[in-house]
Amino acid sequence: MKRTPKHPSLTAHFACFSVGMLAVLCAPIANAHNGPPFPIITDQRVGPCIVSLWAHPDIGTGAFYVVVDPLPGGSIPKDLKIQLGVRPASGRLPEVVYWAWLENLRGQVEYKTEVQFDQQEYWNVRLILASSLGGGQAFSKVEATPPGFGRWDLLLYLLPFLGAGFLWFKAITKRHRGPQALAQRTH
C-alpha cells in the first residue's frame, strides 16, 4: 500500500522555503553602498584651480573625490598635489592627512582619496592643494554615517521576506480551513 501525504502542497512549499533559506544563508557577503557621493565644496577657488569636493563618508573607509578645473584662461598645473585632512569636530583625535591620487578619467581631472572614520560623528575636512603655481586650502564639515541605512537596514531588507511569509501562511491556513468550513455550512 502506497502512503500519500495529507497535504502535498504544504510539503512542496516547505521544501521551496527550505531551499530559499539555505540559498540566503550560504550567499556571499556583498559590499554595497547606498547613493552617490554628495558635494561638500562646490566651485571654490583654491590656489591656481577651481575645485569641488564630493564626499561618500561611510564609517570605516570613506571616499572623497576632488574635481579640479582651471581658472578662466589658465591651466591645471602638471605638478598639482592634493591632500585631504580629517579630524573629529569634537577634537578627540588629531588630524590625519591622506594623499589623493589622480583618477584616469577622460576629459576631467579628478583626484580620489580614501579616509578612515572610526565612528558616526561630524568631521572637519581640510582640502590642501600645492603646486609650483601656488597652493591653498578649503574647509568643510561632513558627518560620517554607517554604510547603508544604519539601524534600519535589517528591517528594510526583511520586509519583502516577511510579506511573502505572511501571504504564504495566510494561503495555507485558508486552504486548511476551506473544506472544514464548507462541510460546516452544508450541515
N, C-alpha and C positions, 0 to 999 in steps of 0.2 A: 504494500500500500504506500502510495506517494504522499508525503506531507507537504501541504502548500501553506505559505504564511497567511495569516488572517488579513494583513494589510500590506500587500506588495508595494504600494506606492510609498508607504511610510518607510519601508526598508530601503527603497531606491533614494528617497530624499535624504535619509540618514547617511547613506553611502556617499552621495554627492557632497553633503555638508562636511563629512569627514575628510574627503579628498581636498575640498576647498581650504579647510583649516590647515591641513598638512602643507599645502602649497604656500599659504600665507606665512606659516611659521618657518618654513625652510627657505624662503626667498632671501636673496642677499640684501644687505642694507644699502639703501640708495641715498646718496648725498644730493640734496636738493636745496634750492633757495627760492624764496617767495618774493617775486617782484624784482624790478630792475633797480640799479643804483639811483640815487637822487642827488640833485645839486646842493652843495652847501656854500660854494663860492661861485658866482656867475659873472663872467666877462669883466674881471678886475685886472687892472694894470699892476703887474708885479715886475719891477726891473724893466728889461727890454721886451717884455711879452705881455699879451693879454691871456689870462688863464681862467679856466673854470675847473672846479674841483668837485668830483662826483664821489659819493660815499655809498658803500654797502657794509655798514658797521655791525656785522654779526659777532656775538660773543665767541671767543675762540680766535679764528682768523677772519679779520675784516679786510675788505678790499677797497682801495681808493684809486681813482682814475683822474689824471690831470690832463686836460685838453689844452694844448698850447697853440696860440695864434700869434702871428707877428703884429707889431704896431703898424698902423697905416703907413705905407711907403717903406716899411722896413722888412727885415727878415729874421727868422729864428736863428739864434747863434748855434753854430755847429758844436760848440763845446758846452752846451747847456747841461747843467747838473741839477737834479731835483731831489729834495729830501722832504720827508714828512715827519714832524714831531708830534707825538701824542702823550697826553698825561691826564689822569683823572681830574675833573674840575674840583673835586674835594681836596686835592693836594696830597692824598695818601701815598702816592708813588711819584718818583721823579720822572721827568720827561724822557721818553725813549725815541730816538731818531732813526728812521728807516730810509734807505735809499730807494729811489724809484728807478725803474728800467724802462727803456723805450720799447713800446709795442710796435710790431710790424703791421701797420695799417696802411692802406692805400689812400694817399691824398690828405691824411690828417695826422698831425703829430700828437701822440697820446702816450703818456707815461703811466705806469701802473706800479703800485706797491701794495704789499700785504702787511697788516699790523696785527698785533696780538692784543685782544681785550679780555681781561680776566673776569669781569663781572658787569652786570647791567647797571649803568650809571652814565652821567654826562661826562664827556671827554673833551678837553681843549685840543684843538688841532692847529698846528703851525706849518704852513707850506713855505718851503725855503727854496729859492731859485738862485743859482750862481752861474756866471759866465764871464768871458773876457769883456763883454759889453756892459756888464753891471749885474746887479742882483737885487733881491728884495724878499720881503716876506708878506704873507697874508695870514689872517687868523680867522678861525671859526670854531664852532662847538657842535658836537654830534652826540646822540645817545646810542650807546651800544645796546643792542637788543638780542634776545635769543634767536637762533635761526628758526624760521617758521613763524607760527602764531603764538609761541610761548606755551603757557599752561593749557591753552585751549586746543592744541594740536590733537591730542588723543581723542577728545570728544568730537571734534570736527571730522576726523578721519574715520571714526567709528560709526557715525550717523548712518551712512548707507548700509552698513552691515547690520546695524540694529534694526533699521527699517525693513530690510529683506527678511531678517529673522522673525520680526513681528508679523509680517504678511504670511510667511510660511507657517508660523504657529497658528495664526487665525484660520488659514485654509485647512490645516489638518484637523483642528478642533471642530470646525464647521462640518467637515466631511464625516467625522466620527459621530456627531450629533444628528446628522441628516437622516439616516434610516430609523433611528430610535424616535426622533420627533415625528416622522411620518407615520410610524406604527402607533404612536400615542394619539395622533389626530384622527386616525381611522377608527379607533375603538370608542 
